Amino acid sequence: MTLNTSANFNTSNVSTSVLKQVKLLGTGRRKCAVARVQLIKGKGRLLINGTGGRVYLQDNPAYLQAVKAPLFALAKENRHDIVARVRGGGLSAQAQAISLGVARALCKMQADNRRPLKRQGLLRRDPRVKERKKYGLKKARKSSQFSKR
């Protein structure tokens, strides 16, 4: 059995002191996107699937704001680096999944962080998902055109 190592991060240029630091883990989900997030003490850098956050999120300010929202809520935007691995969904769902993962990791760090994050709705998993297509209909709710005669 062979292991797929291409998905792992290239840690050759990262100092060992960073790798030995305490990592706070959080998992976030949105639609079909699942994000596993690590928070490491740092300078506010963002790494998503081994790529820089701005590049991965296509320099979209709404997505970048969503990812960093939990840190801004606690005024800790430049104290932690975010390392995330995301699968499934689109960019918007992935950004929101990372945001939920960051918020959950911050709650693990300190119990006092829970109240301000919850007040801003950052700890709530958005339950909305795409509705399935029903048989006899063209889409989930769209039916064929009605004809009287």
Beta strands, then each sheet from edge to edge (+ up, - down):
strand 1: 24-30
strand 2: 33-41
strand 3: 46-48
strand 4: 51-52
strand 5: 80-87
sheet 1: 1+ 2- 5+ 3+ 4-
end
